[in-house]
Amino acid sequence: MIGVSRASRTTGRATSRRPAGPRALAVIAASALVAALGLAGAVLGVAAPASAHNRVTATVPAADSTVTTLPETFSITTDLALLDLQGGGKGFAVRVEGPDGWSYCPAEPTIVDNVMSVPAVLGGSGAYTLTWQLVSADGHTVSGDFEFSWQAPADYVVPKPGADGNPACTADAADQADADGSASSAPSGPAVGQDGAQVPLGDVLWIGGAILAVLVAGGVTLLLLTRKPRGERTGDDGTTRDSGGAGSDSVSDGRDADDGSSGSGGPGGSDSGGGSSD
């Protein structure tokens, strides 16, 4: 019987780097999205202080107070200087509405640093609402209102709506003032509550850049999650298989005989030339 030695097994396996799997792609996509969101947050965080609105720190009269002596002026004080680029209080306004339904607009506001003021005029005793509008240092229009009560002294002379020093803002009052021949000097600035300032261009650019960064990160994330790794193909049945080729994991498991020929002496095989007949 001829002894057969087993040849050393050689794999011949090609070592090629396989594409990143779905889990790795998901990690990359998530990292990109988190980075973009962080950038957007940083951008908006930097832009926020630059576009902060003025904050009201004091008013005359005080909100929800009871006034017994008419002050010289009604005023609104803020924490930052007011933006009065055009001068003359353009874009600023104060309106005081009394219990009789009349709106008292004494004059265009006077702007000094961080204070907006108007001459104080009131009608009869009762509840009043003061509505104000101003332009912040960042160029944005800010408005608000508050209520107060007025208890007129016994010797207080209630001015007539439309009289000098007490022009009325409502259309009906203006018509009545014209009919009486009284001068009407309603403020020429925008009405209270109307946005008379444009949003600064710098804010638009900062916010637009942050939104663009998030959109780009979202697109990259979608692309990474939907792309197919190299070396995969879709079969007729819709399943994905390796395309094989030089990078496939094929292993030659043949055994070489001592004489160089391929041996067939495996399980169930016969050894030719292994014996002689009698």
C-alpha positions in Angstrom: 0.0 0.0 0.0 1.5 3.2 -1.0 1.5 5.8 1.8 0.0 9.1 0.9 1.1 12.2 2.8 -1.3 15.1 3.1 -0.1 18.2 1.4 -0.1 21.5 3.3 -3.4 23.3 2.7 -3.1 26.6 1.0 -6.0 29.0 1.0 -5.1 31.4 -1.7 -7.6 33.8 -0.1 -7.4 37.4 -1.3 -7.3 40.0 1.5 -9.5 42.9 0.4 -11.0 45.4 2.8 -14.8 45.0 2.9 -17.0 48.1 2.8 -18.2 49.5 6.0 -21.4 47.9 7.2 -24.7 49.6 8.0 -23.8 50.0 11.7 -20.6 51.8 10.8 -22.4 54.0 8.3 -25.0 54.8 10.9 -22.3 55.9 13.4 -20.7 58.1 10.8 -24.0 59.7 9.8 -25.0 60.3 13.4 -21.6 61.9 14.1 -22.0 64.2 11.1 -25.5 65.2 12.2 -24.4 65.9 15.8 -21.5 68.0 14.6 -23.8 70.0 12.3 -26.3 70.6 15.1 -23.5 71.7 17.4 -22.3 74.1 14.8 -25.8 75.5 14.4 -26.2 75.9 18.1 -22.9 77.7 18.3 -23.8 80.0 15.5 -27.2 80.9 17.0 -25.6 81.3 20.4 -23.1 83.8 19.0 -25.8 85.7 17.1 -28.2 85.8 20.0 -26.3 88.4 22.1 -25.9 90.6 19.1 -29.6 90.6 18.4 -30.9 90.9 22.0 -33.9 93.3 22.3 -33.9 96.2 24.7 -35.5 95.3 28.0 -37.8 97.8 29.8 -36.5 98.5 33.3 -38.9 101.3 34.5 -42.0 103.2 33.4 -43.8 106.3 34.5 -46.4 105.7 35.6 -45.6 102.3 37.1 -47.7 99.4 35.8 -50.8 98.7 37.9 -50.2 101.8 40.0 -52.7 104.5 41.0 -51.8 108.0 39.9 -53.1 110.9 41.9 -50.8 113.7 40.6 -50.3 114.1 36.9 -46.6 113.7 36.1 -44.9 116.0 33.6 -44.1 113.1 31.2 -44.9 109.5 30.6 -41.6 107.6 30.1 -40.3 104.2 29.2 -36.7 103.4 30.3 -34.8 100.5 28.9 -31.4 98.8 29.7 -29.8 99.8 26.4 -29.7 102.9 24.3 -32.5 103.3 21.9 -32.0 103.4 18.1 -33.2 106.8 16.8 -31.4 107.0 13.5 -33.8 109.3 11.7 -34.2 111.6 14.7 -37.4 113.1 16.0 -38.7 109.9 17.4 -39.5 108.3 14.1 -40.5 104.7 14.8 -41.4 105.5 18.4 -44.9 106.0 19.7 -46.9 106.2 23.0 -50.7 106.0 23.2 -52.8 106.4 26.3 -56.4 105.1 26.1 -58.8 106.3 28.8 -62.1 105.0 30.2 -64.0 107.2 27.8 -62.5 105.4 24.8 -60.4 108.3 23.7 -56.7 107.8 22.8 -54.5 110.6 24.1 -51.3 111.2 22.0 -49.7 114.3 23.3 -46.8 114.5 20.8 -44.0 112.6 19.1 -41.8 110.9 21.7 -38.5 112.5 22.8 -35.6 110.0 22.7 -32.6 110.6 25.1 -30.2 107.7 25.3 -32.3 104.9 26.8 -35.4 106.9 27.7 -38.5 107.6 25.6 -40.8 110.2 27.0 -43.9 112.2 26.0 -45.8 115.0 27.8 -48.4 113.6 30.1 -52.0 114.2 29.3 -55.0 112.4 30.9 -58.8 112.8 30.8 -61.2 112.0 33.7 -60.6 109.6 36.5 -60.6 105.9 35.7 -58.6 103.0 34.3 -56.1 103.8 31.6 -53.9 101.7 29.3 -50.6 102.9 28.1 -49.2 101.3 24.9 -45.7 102.0 23.7 -43.4 101.2 20.8 -39.7 101.7 20.5 -36.7 100.6 18.3 -34.1 98.5 20.1 -30.4 98.9 19.7 -30.4 95.9 17.4 -32.8 97.6 15.0 -35.9 95.5 16.0 -39.2 97.1 17.0 -40.4 96.3 20.5 -43.8 97.1 21.9 -45.9 96.5 24.9 -48.6 97.9 27.2 -49.6 98.2 30.8 -52.5 99.5 32.8 -52.8 102.1 35.6 -55.5 104.0 37.4 -56.0 107.7 37.5 -57.6 109.6 40.3 -57.9 113.2 39.2 -57.7 115.9 41.9 -60.8 118.0 42.6 -59.4 121.0 40.8 -58.2 119.0 37.7 -59.6 120.4 34.5 -60.3 117.6 32.0 -59.1 118.6 28.5 -61.5 118.0 25.7 -60.5 115.4 23.1 -58.9 117.1 20.1 -58.0 120.3 22.1 -54.5 121.8 21.8 -52.0 119.8 23.9 -54.3 116.7 23.8 -54.7 115.6 20.1 -56.6 112.4 19.7 -55.4 109.4 17.7 -58.7 107.9 16.7 -60.3 108.8 13.3 -63.5 110.0 14.9 -61.7 112.3 17.3 -59.6 113.7 14.4 -62.8 114.4 12.4 -64.3 116.1 15.4 -61.1 118.2 15.9 -61.2 119.3 12.3 -64.8 120.3 12.6 -64.1 122.4 15.7 -61.2 124.1 13.9 -58.7 122.8 16.4 -55.2 121.8 15.3 -54.6 118.1 15.1 -51.0 116.9 15.5 -51.1 113.2 15.6 -47.6 111.6 15.5 -46.3 111.0 12.0 -44.4 107.8 13.1 -45.8 104.3 12.7 -48.7 103.3 14.8 -48.1 101.4 17.9 -47.7 97.7 17.2 -46.6 98.3 13.6 -43.1 96.9 12.7 -41.2 99.9 11.5 -37.7 98.4 11.5 -36.1 95.8 9.3 -34.3 92.7 10.6 -30.5 93.3 10.5 -28.8 91.5 7.6 -26.2 90.0 9.9 -28.9 88.1 11.8 -30.3 86.7 8.5 -26.8 85.5 7.4 -26.0 83.8 10.7 -29.3 82.0 10.9 -29.3 81.1 7.2 -25.8 79.6 7.6 -26.9 77.5 10.6 -29.9 76.1 8.7 -27.8 75.4 5.7 -25.3 73.4 7.8 -28.1 71.3 9.3 -29.5 70.6 5.8 -26.1 69.5 4.4 -25.6 67.2 7.3 -29.0 65.7 6.8 -28.3 65.1 3.2 -24.9 63.4 3.9 -26.7 61.2 6.6 -29.3 60.1 4.1 -26.7 59.4 1.4 -24.6 57.2 3.8 -27.6 55.3 5.0 -29.0 54.5 1.6 -25.9 53.7 -0.4 -24.9 50.1 -1.2 -21.5 48.8 -0.2 -19.1 47.9 -3.1 -19.0 44.2 -4.1 -22.7 43.7 -3.6 -25.2 43.0 -6.3 -29.0 42.5 -6.4 -30.2 39.1 -7.6 -33.2 38.3 -9.7 -35.1 37.5 -6.5 -34.3 40.9 -5.0 -31.8 39.7 -2.5 -28.3 41.1 -2.1 -25.3 38.9 -2.7 -21.5 39.2 -2.9 -20.3 39.6 -6.4 -17.4 37.1 -5.8 -14.4 37.4 -8.1 -10.9 37.8 -6.9 -12.1 39.1 -3.5 -14.2 36.0 -2.7 -13.3 33.6 0.1 -12.8 30.5 -2.1 -10.5 27.9 -0.6 -8.9 25.0 -2.5 -9.2 21.9 -0.3 -7.6 19.4 -2.7 -4.9 17.0 -1.4 -1.7 16.3 -3.4 -0.2 12.8 -3.5 3.5 12.2 -3.1 3.9 11.7 -6.8 2.4 15.1 -7.6 -0.9 13.8 -8.9 -4.2 14.6 -7.3 -5.2 11.8 -5.0 -8.6 10.3 -5.1 -8.2 8.4 -2.0 -10.6 10.2 0.1 -13.6 8.6 1.8 -15.2 6.2 -0.6 -12.3 6.5 -3.1 -10.1 3.7 -4.5 -6.3 3.5 -4.6 -5.1 2.6 -8.1 -1.8 0.7 -8.4 -1.8 -0.1 -4.7 -1.4 -3.9 -5.1 -0.7 -6.9 -7.4 -2.9 -9.8 -8.4 -1.9 -13.3 -7.6 
